[in-house]
Amino acid sequence: MRRPFNPSRPRRAGRRPPHLTPPLRGRDGESMAWSQTEREVLSTARQLVDQYGPEATNMAQMRAAEFAAMGDPDGLAAWEAIVVAVEFLLAARAGVGRGLH
């Protein structure tokens, strides 16, 4: 049985309050907080969806293919992330207005 909360009881070692917890880190040691690049990917994906609607995925895939043809791995990776974000946004948009059943 769990004991009731007692503010005078000392806390166990190793547990920190949430405001003192260090930020989450990924495997590579970088912070898992949203970076500027992630914001740019979502912003670009939103712009494509607003401008092209259901064809936004095709437009992003064509742009990714252009970077692949140029041999730019960074641009290709960015546009592949944008393709994923566009697909997510379109799926979320298609689900809006549907009921739970």
VENHU-V709749 format. One line per field, one symbol per residue. psi: psi as a letter, one per 20 degrees, with the letter a starting at -180 (. if undefined). Layout:
psi = ???
//
This chain:
psi = ppqqpohipqqqqipqqhiipqqqqahjiqqjqprhghghghggggggghgicijhggghhghhhghghiknhghggghhhhgghgggghhhhhipiqri.
//
